[in-house]
């Protein structure tokens, strides 16, 4: 093992992102982001709506198969960041929908576009062994979305009439949500997870002009379901993402359905059950 390989191995074991120079013979590819760069501030490296990734190598497979990182739940994030060529990009700034696009692109670059998977028919319960072409997954439509700022949107709740200003979530926001949920579970000694309300609390920037986080929490916790659902629907509407659905047709009964892409263990570990 060379000194560089030893350094990389040590970084992986510590849950850190390996830092090494890009080999000249490792190819790269520029991919389009669902946000088209429209949700990033002026001068941000992702404002172009594109990101350049290097093709994964055996060293990246060390990351994605690291037992230490898998147990921590950080293997995918570290794997993805290791592929980003521009190291000035802070992964916590990346919108979740753009991260999904990077996730899909990295899978195609690592193992190809074909994703073999077993899918049970919802009509006859027969298991179908099919191959999904994940390169056909397309970004959701975000044309004609009206923003009040770079990543700020306004919405009036249908029942209460309160004016909400919200943002679409980034990877950093998602980490914050995960941390809040862990703390809540630990402090309340409960198995229930207030994920929907927590996501709304993090997404909301102000309510009727009030930016106080405690007031936002109180309002969200007491928000009527009709308002909460309308707000979630509005957030989904303006959030750039990849459409993670595919067209399924049962080989046994012919039932057709548009299904969510099943993300099993063999998505990034082909051949594993």
C-alpha positions in Angstrom: 0.0 0.0 0.0 1.4 3.4 -1.1 1.6 6.3 1.4 -1.3 8.0 -0.5 -3.4 4.8 -0.3 -2.7 4.6 3.4 -3.8 8.2 3.9 -7.0 7.5 2.0 -7.7 4.4 4.0 -7.2 6.3 7.3 -9.5 9.0 6.2 -12.2 6.5 5.3 -11.9 4.7 8.6 -12.4 8.1 10.4 -15.5 8.9 8.3 -13.7 11.7 6.5 -13.8 12.5 2.8 -10.6 11.3 1.0 -8.6 14.2 -0.4 -6.4 13.3 -3.3 -5.5 14.8 -6.7 -7.5 13.8 -9.7 -5.6 11.3 -11.9 -5.3 12.6 -15.4 -6.5 9.3 -16.8 -9.7 9.2 -14.8 -12.6 10.4 -17.1 -15.1 13.0 -15.9 -18.6 13.9 -17.0 -20.7 17.0 -16.7 -24.3 16.4 -15.6 -27.3 18.7 -15.5 -29.0 19.5 -12.2 -32.8 19.6 -11.9 -32.6 23.0 -10.3 -30.9 24.4 -13.5 -28.9 26.4 -11.0 -31.8 28.8 -10.5 -31.9 28.2 -6.7 -28.3 29.1 -5.9 -27.0 32.6 -5.1 -24.9 34.6 -7.6 -21.4 33.4 -7.8 -22.2 29.9 -6.4 -20.4 27.2 -8.4 -23.7 25.4 -9.0 -25.4 28.5 -10.5 -24.5 27.1 -13.9 -27.0 24.3 -13.4 -24.2 21.7 -14.0 -21.7 19.7 -12.0 -18.7 17.7 -13.1 -18.2 14.3 -11.6 -15.3 11.9 -12.0 -16.0 8.3 -12.8 -15.8 6.1 -9.7 -12.7 3.9 -9.3 -11.9 1.0 -7.0 -10.9 3.5 -4.4 -14.4 4.9 -4.4 -15.7 1.4 -3.9 -13.7 1.3 -0.7 -15.9 4.1 0.5 -19.2 2.7 -0.6 -18.4 -0.7 1.0 -16.8 0.6 4.2 -18.5 -1.1 7.2 -17.6 1.9 9.4 -19.2 4.4 7.1 -22.2 2.2 6.4 -22.9 1.9 10.2 -22.7 5.6 10.5 -25.0 6.1 7.5 -22.5 8.4 5.8 -21.1 6.1 3.1 -23.3 7.5 0.3 -22.6 11.1 1.1 -18.9 10.6 1.3 -18.9 8.6 -1.9 -20.8 11.3 -3.7 -18.5 14.1 -2.5 -15.4 12.1 -3.5 -16.7 12.2 -7.1 -17.3 16.0 -7.3 -14.3 17.5 -9.2 -14.8 21.1 -7.9 -13.8 20.8 -4.2 -15.0 24.3 -3.5 -18.5 23.0 -3.6 -20.0 22.4 -0.2 -22.2 19.4 -0.4 -24.4 20.8 2.4 -25.4 23.6 0.0 -26.7 21.2 -2.6 -30.5 20.9 -2.9 -31.8 17.4 -2.2 -33.3 17.1 -5.7 -29.9 18.0 -7.2 -28.3 15.5 -4.9 -30.7 12.8 -6.2 -29.5 13.6 -9.7 -25.9 13.3 -8.6 -26.8 10.0 -6.9 -28.4 8.6 -10.1 -25.6 9.8 -12.3 -22.9 8.3 -10.1 -24.7 4.9 -10.2 -24.8 5.0 -14.0 -21.1 6.0 -14.1 -20.2 3.3 -11.7 -22.2 0.3 -12.9 -24.2 1.3 -16.0 -27.7 2.4 -16.6 -29.3 -1.1 -16.2 -30.7 -1.8 -12.7 -32.0 -5.4 -12.2 -34.6 -5.7 -9.5 -37.5 -7.8 -8.3 -40.8 -6.0 -8.3 -44.1 -7.5 -6.9 -47.2 -6.8 -8.9 -49.8 -5.0 -6.8 -52.6 -6.8 -8.7 -51.5 -10.4 -8.6 -48.6 -10.4 -6.2 -46.3 -12.2 -8.6 -42.7 -11.2 -8.4 -41.3 -9.8 -11.7 -37.6 -9.9 -12.3 -37.1 -6.8 -14.5 -34.3 -4.4 -15.6 -35.0 -0.7 -15.2 -33.1 1.8 -17.3 -32.3 4.5 -14.8 -31.0 6.8 -17.5 -34.6 7.4 -18.5 -35.5 9.1 -15.2 -36.1 12.7 -15.9 -36.2 15.9 -13.9 -39.5 17.2 -12.6 -40.9 20.3 -14.3 -40.1 23.6 -12.6 -40.9 26.0 -15.4 -42.7 29.3 -14.5 -42.0 29.0 -10.8 -42.2 32.4 -9.2 -39.6 33.1 -6.5 -39.4 36.1 -4.1 -35.7 35.5 -3.7 -33.0 33.0 -4.7 -34.5 30.1 -2.8 -37.5 31.7 -1.2 -41.2 31.2 -2.0 -44.4 32.7 -0.7 -47.6 30.8 0.0 -50.9 31.8 1.7 -52.4 29.0 3.8 -56.0 28.3 2.5 -57.7 28.1 5.9 -55.8 30.4 8.3 -54.8 32.9 5.6 -51.3 33.1 7.1 -48.6 34.1 4.7 -45.7 31.6 4.6 -42.2 32.2 3.2 -40.3 28.9 2.7 -37.3 27.5 1.1 -36.5 24.2 -0.6 -34.3 21.9 1.4 -30.6 21.2 1.0 -28.5 18.4 2.2 -27.4 20.5 5.2 -31.1 21.0 6.1 -31.6 17.3 5.8 -28.8 16.7 8.3 -30.4 19.2 10.7 -33.7 17.4 10.4 -32.1 14.1 11.1 -30.3 15.5 14.2 -33.6 17.1 15.5 -35.4 13.8 15.1 -32.7 11.8 16.9 -32.8 14.3 19.8 -36.6 14.2 19.9 -36.6 10.5 20.0 -34.0 10.4 22.7 -35.6 13.1 24.9 -39.1 11.8 24.7 -38.2 8.1 24.8 -40.6 7.4 21.9 -40.5 5.4 18.7 -42.7 7.9 16.9 -41.1 10.4 14.6 -42.5 13.9 14.0 -40.8 14.1 10.6 -43.5 15.9 8.7 -43.7 18.8 11.2 -39.9 18.9 11.6 -39.5 19.3 7.8 -42.0 22.0 7.7 -40.3 23.9 10.6 -37.0 23.8 8.8 -38.4 24.7 5.4 -40.4 27.7 6.8 -38.5 31.0 6.9 -41.2 33.2 8.3 -45.0 33.3 9.0 -46.7 36.6 8.5 -43.2 38.2 8.5 -42.3 36.7 11.8 -38.9 34.8 11.6 -38.8 33.7 15.3 -38.0 30.0 15.2 -40.0 29.2 18.4 -43.1 31.0 17.0 -42.7 29.0 13.7 -42.5 25.8 15.7 -45.7 26.7 17.7 -47.6 27.6 14.5 -46.5 24.4 12.7 -47.4 22.2 15.7 -50.9 23.6 15.8 -51.4 24.0 12.1 -54.6 22.4 10.8 -54.1 19.4 8.5 -55.8 21.2 5.6 -53.2 24.0 5.8 -50.3 21.6 6.4 -51.1 19.4 3.4 -51.6 22.5 1.1 -48.2 23.8 2.2 -46.5 20.4 1.7 -48.0 20.2 -1.8 -46.8 23.7 -2.6 -43.2 22.8 -1.4 -43.3 19.7 -3.6 -44.5 21.7 -6.5 -41.5 24.1 -6.5 -38.8 21.6 -5.4 -36.6 20.6 -8.3 -36.0 16.9 -8.3 -35.7 13.7 -10.3 -38.9 11.8 -11.1 -38.2 8.5 -9.3 -41.0 6.6 -11.0 -40.9 4.1 -13.8 -43.5 2.4 -15.9 -44.2 -1.2 -14.8 -46.1 -3.9 -16.6 -46.6 -7.3 -15.0 -45.3 -10.2 -17.0 -47.9 -12.5 -15.4 -51.2 -10.6 -15.6 -50.4 -7.6 -17.7 -51.2 -5.0 -15.0 -49.7 -1.6 -15.7 -48.7 0.9 -13.1 -46.4 3.8 -12.6 -44.2 2.8 -9.6 -41.6 4.4 -7.3 -38.1 3.2 -8.1 -37.2 0.5 -5.5 -33.8 1.3 -4.0 -32.6 -2.1 -2.7 -29.2 -3.1 -1.5 -28.1 -4.0 -5.0 -28.6 -0.5 -6.4 -25.0 0.4 -5.4 -23.9 -3.2 -4.7 -24.9 -5.2 -7.8 -25.3 -8.9 -7.2 -25.9 -8.6 -3.4 -29.1 -9.8 -1.8 
